[in-house]
Each structure stands twice: as C-alpha cells, then as structure tokens.
Amino acid sequence: MYDFDLIEDTSNRVYLKRLAIETCVNMIARTISQSEFRVKKGKDVVYDEFYYRMNVRPNKNQSASQFWQTVVHKLIHDNECLIIKSDSNDLLIADDFTRIEYGLVEDIFKDVTIKNYTFQRSFRASDVFYLQYSNEDVSRMITGLFSDYGELFGRMFEFQKYNNQIRSTVDLENVNSKDPETKRKLQKFIDDMYDAFRKKAFAIVPQQRGFVYEEKSNRASGASVDEINKVTNGFLDHLAKVMGIPPALIHGDMADVEKNTRNFMTFCIDPLLKKIKDEFGGKVIEKKDYLNGERMDIRRVSYRDIFDLASAVDKLRSGGIYNGNELREKLGDERVDEPILEEYVITKNYTETIEGGDKE
C-alpha cells in the first residue's frame, strides 16, 4: 500500500492557457485575413503578380485567408514570422530559421525550414519579409502570467471535484488476501459496485458476508463553478489587454460594442497592419517609385455599415470637404471614371455669409 500514488499534480492546467491564447489569436487572425493588400500608383490600384499572391493564392497549398491566419498565429505565438519568396514566386511561411544579425550590413537568414524541406542557401534581409510582433517575447509574458493563474485555477477546480466526490471505505473480514483468485473476485465486485453508483440513478448492490461498504462523503464549503469561471475570465482578460483587445469584445458583451470594436481596430489590428504595410512596402516598392507616389495600401474590413454613414457622407460632400471619389476611397471602394465625382460641390445653405445673405 505504500507504493500507491495518492496525490496527482493537476495545477498545471495547460488547456486554460491554450484556450485563452487561441481565443485572442483567432479573433485577430480572422479580422486581418479579411483585408485586401494592394499597391497603388497615384490613384490607381496595380493588379499584378504581387496582388494575386497577397489576396488570392500566396502558394500552391494555401489560400490567402489561410496564409494570413497562419502568419498571425506564428507572429503572436513565436513573436516573429519569416516569409520567403520561392523561385516560382510563391510566398512561403518558414517553420524554423536562424537569424544572424549585423550592425552595418543586412541580416542573414539561414537554415530556413518549411515543413519537411530545409533550404541549403541563405537569404538576405532584403530578399525576405520578416515581421516581429513585439520587442518583448509575448510567449514569456503569457507563461509567467499563467504560472499563477494556472495554479489557482487547478486548485479551485480540484477542490470543486473534491467537494462533489463520493468517498467510501470497505471493511473486509475473514478474507484470504493471499489468494489471487479471491482478490480478483473481490476487486471485480468492488469495481462493479463503483460503476453502478457512478453511472446509474438507482443502484442495488447485494450485501456480502464479511463485506461492509460505508460512504464518507462530506460536502465542504469551497469555490463554486462561478468562481472558477471568474478565474478563467480573469486570465483571458489580462491576455486580451496584452494584445490590445477590449475584454468586453472577447466575452461578446453587446454594451458599447461599436466603441469596443473601434478600439480593437485602432489599438490591435491597425498596428499589426502597419507592420505588414511597412515591411512589404519597403521590400516591394523601390525608393524612386515611392518618391514618385507609389504606395503600399491595405484596405481592412469595415465594422460599420455604409448606410449608417450616409448622413455623414452627405455632409462631407455637400460641404465641399471631399469630392465623390475621395469619399469612395474613405468608404473602401475604388475610384470610378466619372467626371462629376471629381468635382467639389457646395450646397446653397453652405454658401450663405455670416450676415445671413446669399453669396453671389
């Protein structure tokens, strides 16, 4: 009996951490994967190989949405993501690589591995797209935060199980414990009895001579299920704040949903899109082309319905602040070749002078 394992260490509830991380990361990944990545020359969008790779089929095995979701997952989980361009113009996400940093010349990436293939050649920084999520390793921060929350959650969870556990003892009299067959029959009877108590609403167990079963269950006061959920939500809230996600948005609260969505797009999605825009724009667009007006542009998903903005758009147009094509760009649509949309118009009520007279 001294060899029995009576204590089980269950404080390390890894699934709590995985659940919280995947909830936050998937929310960011789903949002970014709906963006449109493009290059603009002046007012025109360039539809070329780069546009196709970024928005339709980056490589032979992934669609654009799958590709960008994978990028976001690696970027947040590993704090960095390396994307290389193959000889066939495919964009490939590296699973593993070694970065050699230099102060005055380009960094070198070697031992680049994609699934089961490792490149024998090295890549210069100008030949790849390298994204870094934060100066601090987010994974280390999450692990440190989880060490306390995981232990607390594990203890509360185990106490709740203990509080509802059926405990019993069995007294045996005149049983030959050295007889293997007797021990086997006795153990089978105890197992069958336990299964009957655990699985059936009504269980009838025959009494045996020399066999006394007694329950020792005693409900104790402890953490309720609601308190356990509060610990889970507390860890999720801290993790969401680290990533710039309003906790109310994670929990699906409907109060101030527009305000929380705006904060999510401003403080979480836009900074990530800015990193992508700067990295890809600096590698795809030459310096002379950039100075001539060529730009990397990312059109992210809109969280407001166009019809909700109709009144505001009408004011901007009728007040002469924007012309029609500029408003189309603000709304996420492309310009159209229509002369009237290039004109600035001011309605009559905006032309009145301060004295109230009409301006001729």
C-alpha positions in Angstrom: 0.0 0.0 0.0 2.9 2.4 0.5 3.5 2.2 -3.3 0.2 3.8 -4.2 0.1 7.2 -6.0 -2.3 9.1 -3.7 -1.5 12.6 -5.0 -1.8 13.9 -8.5 -0.4 17.2 -9.5 -3.1 18.9 -11.6 -2.2 22.5 -11.0 -0.7 23.0 -14.5 -3.9 23.3 -16.5 -2.3 23.9 -19.9 -5.6 23.9 -21.7 -6.6 27.0 -19.8 -3.7 28.8 -21.4 -4.3 27.3 -24.9 -8.0 28.3 -24.7 -7.2 31.9 -23.8 -4.4 32.2 -26.4 -6.4 30.7 -29.2 -9.5 32.8 -28.4 -7.5 36.0 -28.8 -5.2 35.0 -31.7 -8.1 33.6 -33.7 -10.0 36.8 -33.3 -7.1 38.8 -34.6 -6.3 36.4 -37.4 -9.9 36.3 -38.7 -10.0 40.1 -38.8 -6.7 40.5 -40.6 -7.4 37.7 -43.1 -10.3 39.8 -44.5 -8.0 42.7 -45.5 -7.1 43.5 -49.1 -3.4 44.1 -49.8 -2.5 46.2 -52.8 -0.1 48.6 -54.4 -1.3 51.9 -55.7 0.4 54.2 -58.3 -1.2 57.5 -57.7 -4.9 56.9 -57.7 -4.8 53.6 -59.5 -4.5 50.1 -58.0 -1.9 47.9 -59.6 -3.3 44.4 -60.4 -0.2 42.3 -60.9 1.5 39.1 -59.6 2.0 40.7 -56.2 -1.7 41.5 -55.9 -2.6 37.9 -56.8 -0.2 36.4 -54.3 -1.3 38.6 -51.5 -5.0 38.3 -52.0 -5.8 35.1 -53.9 -3.2 32.3 -53.8 0.1 33.0 -52.0 1.3 29.5 -52.7 0.2 26.2 -54.1 -1.1 24.8 -50.7 -2.8 27.8 -49.1 -5.5 30.3 -49.9 -5.0 33.9 -48.9 -7.1 33.7 -45.8 -5.3 30.6 -44.6 -2.0 32.2 -45.3 -2.7 35.3 -43.3 -4.2 33.4 -40.4 -1.0 31.3 -40.2 1.1 34.5 -40.4 -0.8 36.0 -37.4 -0.6 32.8 -35.4 3.2 32.5 -35.9 3.7 36.2 -35.3 2.0 36.1 -31.9 3.0 32.6 -30.7 6.7 32.9 -31.8 6.9 36.7 -31.6 8.2 36.7 -35.2 7.4 35.4 -38.6 9.6 34.9 -41.7 8.1 34.8 -45.2 10.3 33.9 -48.2 9.7 34.1 -51.9 10.4 31.0 -53.8 11.8 30.7 -57.4 8.2 30.3 -58.6 7.1 33.5 -56.8 5.3 31.6 -54.1 5.1 33.2 -50.7 6.1 30.6 -48.1 6.0 30.8 -44.3 9.1 29.4 -42.5 8.5 27.0 -39.7 12.1 27.4 -38.4 15.1 29.5 -39.2 18.3 31.0 -37.8 18.8 34.8 -37.9 22.3 36.2 -38.0 22.2 39.9 -37.1 24.7 42.5 -38.2 25.0 46.2 -37.3 26.1 47.7 -40.6 25.1 45.2 -43.3 22.0 43.1 -44.0 21.0 40.4 -41.6 21.2 36.8 -42.9 18.6 34.1 -42.5 19.9 30.5 -42.8 18.6 27.0 -42.1 15.2 28.1 -43.3 12.8 25.1 -42.9 9.4 24.9 -44.4 7.6 21.7 -43.3 10.0 18.9 -44.2 12.3 20.9 -46.5 15.3 22.9 -45.4 16.9 25.4 -47.8 20.7 24.9 -48.2 21.2 28.5 -49.2 21.0 31.7 -47.1 18.6 34.6 -47.5 19.4 38.3 -47.1 17.1 40.6 -45.3 16.2 42.4 -48.5 15.1 39.1 -50.1 12.6 38.1 -47.3 9.7 39.6 -45.4 10.4 39.5 -41.7 7.8 40.5 -39.1 8.3 41.0 -35.4 5.3 41.3 -33.1 6.9 43.0 -30.1 10.2 43.9 -28.6 9.2 41.7 -25.6 8.6 38.0 -26.1 4.8 37.7 -25.6 5.1 34.0 -25.0 7.3 34.5 -22.0 4.9 37.1 -20.6 1.9 34.8 -21.1 3.8 31.9 -19.5 4.7 34.0 -16.4 1.1 35.2 -16.1 -0.3 31.7 -16.5 2.0 30.2 -13.8 -0.1 31.9 -11.1 -3.5 31.7 -12.7 -2.9 28.1 -13.7 -2.1 27.0 -10.2 -5.0 28.9 -8.7 -7.4 27.5 -11.3 -6.1 24.0 -10.8 -6.6 24.2 -7.0 -10.1 25.6 -7.3 -11.0 23.0 -9.9 -9.7 20.1 -7.9 -11.4 21.4 -4.7 -14.7 21.6 -6.6 -14.3 18.0 -7.7 -13.4 17.0 -4.1 -16.4 18.8 -2.8 -18.7 16.7 -5.0 -16.8 13.4 -4.8 -18.2 10.2 -3.4 -15.8 8.7 -0.9 -16.2 5.4 0.8 -14.4 2.7 2.7 -14.8 -1.1 2.6 -14.3 -3.3 5.6 -13.3 -6.9 4.9 -13.5 -9.7 7.4 -12.0 -13.2 7.1 -10.8 -12.6 3.6 -7.7 -14.6 2.4 -5.8 -11.7 0.9 -3.0 -14.1 -0.3 -5.3 -16.0 -2.6 -5.1 -14.4 -6.1 -8.5 -15.7 -7.2 -10.2 -14.3 -4.1 -8.5 -10.9 -4.6 -9.5 -10.9 -8.2 -13.2 -11.6 -7.5 -13.3 -9.1 -4.7 -11.7 -6.4 -6.8 -14.2 -7.1 -9.6 -17.1 -6.9 -7.2 -15.9 -3.5 -5.9 -15.4 -2.2 -9.4 -18.9 -3.3 -10.5 -20.3 -1.6 -7.4 -18.5 1.6 -8.0 -19.6 1.7 -11.7 -23.2 1.1 -10.5 -23.1 4.1 -8.1 -21.4 6.3 -10.6 -23.5 5.6 -13.7 -26.9 4.7 -12.5 -29.6 6.8 -10.9 -30.7 3.8 -8.8 -28.2 1.1 -7.9 -28.9 -2.0 -5.9 -25.9 -3.9 -4.5 -26.2 -7.2 -2.7 -24.8 -7.4 0.8 -22.0 -9.8 1.2 -20.9 -11.7 4.4 -17.8 -10.1 5.8 -18.1 -7.1 3.4 -19.2 -3.7 4.8 -19.4 -0.6 2.5 -19.6 2.8 4.1 -19.7 6.3 2.5 -17.6 9.1 4.0 -18.7 11.9 1.7 -18.8 15.3 3.4 -19.7 18.4 1.4 -17.4 21.2 2.3 -17.6 24.9 1.5 -15.3 25.9 -1.3 -15.1 27.5 -4.7 -18.2 27.4 -6.8 -18.3 26.9 -10.5 -19.0 30.7 -10.9 -15.8 31.5 -9.0 -13.8 29.1 -11.2 -15.2 30.8 -14.3 -14.1 34.2 -12.9 -10.5 32.9 -12.6 -10.7 31.7 -16.3 -12.1 35.1 -17.4 -9.5 37.0 -15.4 -6.7 35.3 -17.2 -8.4 35.8 -20.5 -8.9 39.5 -19.8 -5.2 40.0 -19.0 -4.2 38.2 -22.1 -6.6 40.3 -24.2 -5.3 43.5 -22.8 -1.7 42.5 -23.6 -2.8 42.0 -27.3 -4.9 45.2 -27.4 -8.3 43.5 -27.5 -11.1 45.0 -25.3 -12.1 42.3 -22.9 -15.8 43.1 -23.4 -15.4 42.2 -27.1 -13.9 38.8 -26.2 -16.8 38.0 -23.9 -19.4 39.0 -26.5 -20.9 41.9 -24.5 -23.3 43.9 -26.5 -22.9 47.1 -24.5 -20.9 49.7 -26.3 -20.0 47.1 -29.0 -19.3 49.8 -31.6 -16.9 51.7 -29.2 -15.1 48.4 -28.3 -14.8 47.4 -31.9 -13.4 50.8 -32.8 -10.8 50.4 -30.0 -10.0 46.9 -31.2 -9.4 48.0 -34.8 -7.4 51.1 -33.7 -5.1 49.6 -31.0 -4.8 45.9 -32.1 -5.5 45.5 -35.8 -4.1 48.7 -37.2 -0.7 48.4 -35.6 -0.3 44.9 -37.0 -1.4 46.0 -40.4 1.1 48.9 -40.2 3.9 46.4 -39.5 2.9 44.4 -42.6 2.5 47.5 -44.7 5.9 48.9 -43.7 7.7 45.6 -44.3 6.1 44.6 -47.6 6.0 48.2 -48.9 9.7 48.7 -48.2 10.7 45.5 -50.0 8.3 45.6 -52.9 8.4 49.3 -53.8 11.7 50.8 -54.9 12.8 54.1 -53.4 12.4 56.1 -56.6 8.9 54.7 -57.2 7.9 55.5 -53.6 9.1 59.1 -54.1 7.0 59.2 -57.3 3.8 58.4 -55.4 3.7 54.6 -55.4 2.4 53.3 -52.1 1.5 50.0 -50.3 -2.1 50.2 -49.3 -4.1 47.8 -47.0 -7.9 48.0 -47.0 -9.1 46.4 -43.8 -12.5 45.1 -43.1 -15.1 47.8 -42.1 -17.0 47.4 -38.9 -19.7 49.9 -39.8 -22.4 49.6 -42.4 -22.2 52.0 -45.2 -25.8 53.1 -44.7 -25.1 54.1 -41.2 -22.6 56.6 -42.6 -25.0 58.1 -45.2 -25.7 61.3 -43.3 -22.1 62.0 -42.5 -21.1 61.3 -46.1 -23.8 63.7 -47.4 -22.4 66.5 -45.1 -18.8 65.9 -46.2 -19.9 66.0 -49.9 -22.3 68.9 -49.7 -19.9 71.0 -47.6 -17.1 70.7 -50.3 -14.7 68.9 -47.9 -14.3 65.8 -50.2 -15.3 65.0 -53.8 -17.1 61.8 -54.7 -14.1 59.7 -55.5 -12.3 60.7 -52.3 -15.3 59.6 -50.3 -15.4 56.3 -52.2 -11.8 55.7 -51.1 -12.7 56.5 -47.5 -15.5 54.0 -47.6 -13.3 51.3 -49.0 -14.4 51.4 -52.6 -12.3 52.2 -55.7 -12.5 55.3 -57.7 -14.6 55.4 -60.9 -14.0 57.3 -64.1 -16.9 59.7 -63.7 -16.1 63.4 -64.1 -18.9 64.6 -61.7 -17.3 62.6 -58.9 -14.0 64.6 -59.3 -15.8 67.9 -58.7 -16.1 69.6 -55.3 -19.7 70.8 -54.7 -21.1 73.1 -52.1 -24.9 73.3 -51.5 -26.7 76.6 -51.2 -27.1 76.6 -47.4 -23.3 76.4 -47.1 -22.7 79.4 -49.3 -24.6 81.9 -47.0 -22.5 84.5 -45.4 -22.3 85.2 -41.7 -24.7 88.1 -42.0 -27.2 85.7 -43.5 -27.3 86.9 -47.0 -26.7 84.8 -50.1 -23.2 84.9 -51.6 -23.5 85.8 -55.3 
